[in-house]
């Protein structure tokens, strides 16, 4: 059953249990969403140890700040997915900055200052930033595909990723060509909606730059720090 704001009623009940400090609620949440969190973090960071660490941090944050989740804005899964995506991208950006050789800012097209002369090394057009956006978008696409109902997910996987025609997909899945087309169309519509939201998030981030808000401000936006 779904709450008026769009989040499943289970999400709201779990949030209340977390707010009461019920460790069993955290265990239930972890069992259900940890594979998603670890998988998304792993695709962005390409480092299983770092993904495992980030997974622990995400659930620690949820445990300490259950009030940060707003059921009116969507499901608990979506909120945790967005939180994971944001923090993993931040982690990747910091790693790329640490790995950059001396003078790397110039090599990547930045000159140590942003357009406002604030001294930020951020340059949205640098090869490193473009790579981060590409990795983050690919991970987001896979996250959305993994979140789709099984019938839509398997149709997209067979048709889109395996490069099969509608006829081949229909035969492979044992469905009619018309159903294959309908499932593919619906799945791609859901993907397009999510990617449009992702582009808007990236636009807002480019407007401010990743360093515009300090750690304290970012944590307030997420409902508190870990």
Buried (B, 14 or more C-beta within 10 A) or exposed (E): EEBEEEBBEBBBEBBEBBEEEEEEBBEBBBEEBBEBBBBBBBBBBEBEEBBBBBBBBBBEBBBBBBEBBEBEEBBBBBBBBBBBBBBBBBBBBEBBBEEBEEEBBEEBBBEEBBEEEEEBBBBBEBEBBBEBBEBBBEBBBBBBBEBBEEBBBBBBBBBBEEEBEBEBBBBBBEBEBEBBBBBBEBBBEBBEEBBEEBEEBBEEBBEEBBEBEEEEEBBEEBBEEB
